[in-house]
């Protein structure tokens, strides 16, 4: 028997479906705009460096890392880690992701409150997010309710983490729904802050 009752199990199913749908939507938009080159011809690394420099963050490093959609800002090391495809690529996806990650660096430097909250819970949420599904599946197949309950608790913690970080992302709900809005923001930022090289 489940610790939280059978109802939680059935409530979890739509949440899992939504999580997989959201992840699929992010990946499909990434692939779609990865084929479209930005008009300035700048790589993700170029945009990141210019955005950081324009915000007096010349001490923040930019590294190329392996993987796809593994991009993140590490506030402890003061480094923006961009996946190799984002770092070297001149696609709309690449510059959008690079600018987004640099936005986190700017928010961290300005000590934005949701950033402080996020930084405090990121290690726990990261572990919970990675452990939730395996624990739940092992518990399901081995008929060990406690493991399933732990999986649900860990997944709930990861979900809470994402809810706390929504304001940290800096876009309204509708903007988050549209990659075109993000592209529009990037294009406007580029026009304002990046000199066109002829």
C-alpha positions, 0 to 999 in steps of 0.5 A: 500500500502507498504511504500517501494513498492510491489517489496520489499515484493517479494524480501523478500520471497527468503531471508526468505526462505534462512534464514529458510534453514540456520537455518534448516541446523545448527539444522540438523548438530547439531543433527547429530554430537550430536550423535558422541562422541569426542575422548578426552571424554571432555565435552563442559564445559571442553573444554571451561574452558581449552580454556579460561585458555590457553588464560589467561581468567581465570576470564571468567565464564562458566554457564549452561543455559536452551534451545537448541542452546542458547549458547552465550558469554556475554561480559558485564558479562564476562561469556560463557553461554552454553546450558545444552546439550553443557555444560555436553555433550561430543559430537562433537557438544558440544565441537565445540559449546563450543570452538566457544563461547570461541573464541568470548571471546578471540576476545572480550578480544583482542578488535577485531574491528568487535566485538566492532561493533557487541557489539554496535548493538546487542541489536537493532538487537536482538529486530529487529530479534524477532519483525520482523516476528510477525510485518510482519504477523500481518500487512499482516493479518490485512492489515496494510502496516506500520506494514509490512514495520516495519517488513521488516525494522527490518528483514533488520536490523537483516540481516545487523547485521549478515552480519557485524558479518560474519568476527567476526565468524572467518571462511572463507566462505567455512569453514562456509559451512562445519561442518567438517572443524570446527570439524577439527579445534577443533580436532587440537586445542585439540591436541595442547592445551589439555593434554590427560588424560590416 
